[in-house]
Amino acid sequence: MSENSKTPLVFATVVNGVLILLALVMLLANWNQVMKLDIYQGLVLVLLFAGLFGLHGLLHTALGTVYGNSQLKVPPFGRFPF
């Protein structure tokens, strides 16, 4: 285990990923009730998951920036200009 794996940023990313996984499991376990939601509640649920995945992506980007292993690498094109 490396030194970086014990930092708060790594811990936040792991906890966020576990909570997203738990939310997805709960969503699938209650799929029949989810399908009965009205359009507004369904939209709120979709926006909530969009925020969760966006936050998780930002945490991954911050990890790459802080520890020098950029996740924004695309092999054929090199790095993005930011």
Contact map, one row per residue, 1 for C-alpha under 8 A:
1110100000000000000000000000000000000000000000000000000000000000000000000000000000
1111110000000000000000000000000000000000000000000000000000000000000000000000000000
1111111000000000000000000000000000000000000000000000000000000000000000000000000000
0111111001000000000000000000000000000000000000000000000000000000001000000000000000
1111111001100000000000000000000000000000000000000000000000000000000000000000000000
0111111101100000000000000000000000000000000000000000000000000000000000000000000000
0011111111100000000000000000000000000000000000000000000000000000000000000000000000
0000011111110000000000000000000000000000000000000000000000000000000000000000000000
0000001111111000000000000000000000000000000000000000000000100010000000000000000000
0001111111111100000000000000000000000000000000000000000000000010000000000000000000
0000111111111110000000000000000000000000000000000000000000000000000000000000000000
0000000111111111000000000000000000000000000000000000000000100000000000000000000000
0000000011111111100000000000000000000000000000000000000100110000000000000000000000
0000000001111111110000000000000000000000000000000000000000000000000000000000000000
0000000000111111111000000000000000000000000000000000000000000000000000000000000000
0000000000011111111100000000000000000000000000000000000100000000000000000000000000
0000000000001111111110000000000000000000000000000000000100000000000000000000000000
0000000000000111111111000000000000000000000000000000000000000000000000000000000000
0000000000000011111111100000000000000000000000000000000000000000000000000000000000
0000000000000001111111110000000000000000000000000001100000000000000000000000000000
0000000000000000111111111000000000000000000000000000000000000000000000000000000000
0000000000000000011111111100000000000000000000000000000000000000000000000000000000
0000000000000000001111111110000000000000000000000000000000000000000000000000000000
0000000000000000000111111111000000000000000000000000000000000000000000000000000000
0000000000000000000011111111100000000000000000000000000000000000000000000000000000
0000000000000000000001111111110000000000000000000000000000000000000000000000000000
0000000000000000000000111111111001000000000000000000000000000000000000000000000000
0000000000000000000000011111111000000000000000000000000000000000000000000000000000
0000000000000000000000001111111000000000000000000000000000000000000000000000000000
0000000000000000000000000111111111000000000000000000000000000000000000000000000000
0000000000000000000000000011111111100000000000000000000000000000000000000000000000
0000000000000000000000000000011111110000000000000000000000000000000000000000000000
0000000000000000000000000000011111111000000000000000000000000000000000000000000000
0000000000000000000000000010011111111000010000000000000000000000000000000000000000
0000000000000000000000000000001111111000000000000000000000000000000000000000000000
0000000000000000000000000000000111111100000000000000000000000000000000000000000000
0000000000000000000000000000000011111111110000000000000000000000000000000000000000
0000000000000000000000000000000000011111110000000000000000000000000000000000000000
0000000000000000000000000000000000001111111000000000000000000000000000000000000000
0000000000000000000000000000000000001111111100000000000000000000000000000000000000
0000000000000000000000000000000000001111111110000000000000000000000000000000000000
0000000000000000000000000000000001001111111111000000000000000000000000000000000000
0000000000000000000000000000000000000011111111100000000000000000000000000000000000
0000000000000000000000000000000000000001111111110000000000000000000000000000000000
0000000000000000000000000000000000000000111111111000000000000000000000000000000000
0000000000000000000000000000000000000000011111111100000000000000000000000000000000
0000000000000000000000000000000000000000001111111110000000000000000000000000000000
0000000000000000000000000000000000000000000111111111000000000000000000000000000000
0000000000000000000000000000000000000000000011111111100000000000000000000000000000
0000000000000000000000000000000000000000000001111111110000000000000000000000000000
0000000000000000000000000000000000000000000000111111111000000000000000000000000000
0000000000000000000100000000000000000000000000011111111100000000000000000000000000
0000000000000000000100000000000000000000000000001111111110000000000000000000000000
0000000000000000000000000000000000000000000000000111111111000000000000000000000000
0000000000000000000000000000000000000000000000000011111111100000000000000000000000
0000000000001001100000000000000000000000000000000001111111110000000000000000000000
0000000000000000000000000000000000000000000000000000111111111000000000000000000000
0000000000000000000000000000000000000000000000000000011111111100000000000000000000
0000000010011000000000000000000000000000000000000000001111111110000000000000000000
0000000000001000000000000000000000000000000000000000000111111111000000100000000000
0000000000000000000000000000000000000000000000000000000011111111100001110000000000
0000000000000000000000000000000000000000000000000000000001111111110000000000000000
0000000011000000000000000000000000000000000000000000000000111111111111000000000000
0000000000000000000000000000000000000000000000000000000000011111111111100000000000
0000000000000000000000000000000000000000000000000000000000001111111111000000000000
0000000000000000000000000000000000000000000000000000000000000111111100000000000000
0001000000000000000000000000000000000000000000000000000000000011111110000000000000
0000000000000000000000000000000000000000000000000000000000000011111111000000000000
0000000000000000000000000000000000000000000000000000000000000011101111100000000000
0000000000000000000000000000000000000000000000000000000000001011100111111000000000
0000000000000000000000000000000000000000000000000000000000011001000011111000000000
0000000000000000000000000000000000000000000000000000000000001000000001111100001100
0000000000000000000000000000000000000000000000000000000000000000000001111110111100
0000000000000000000000000000000000000000000000000000000000000000000000011111111100
0000000000000000000000000000000000000000000000000000000000000000000000001111110000
0000000000000000000000000000000000000000000000000000000000000000000000000111110000
0000000000000000000000000000000000000000000000000000000000000000000000001111111000
0000000000000000000000000000000000000000000000000000000000000000000000001111111100
0000000000000000000000000000000000000000000000000000000000000000000000011100111110
0000000000000000000000000000000000000000000000000000000000000000000000011100011111
0000000000000000000000000000000000000000000000000000000000000000000000000000001111
0000000000000000000000000000000000000000000000000000000000000000000000000000000111
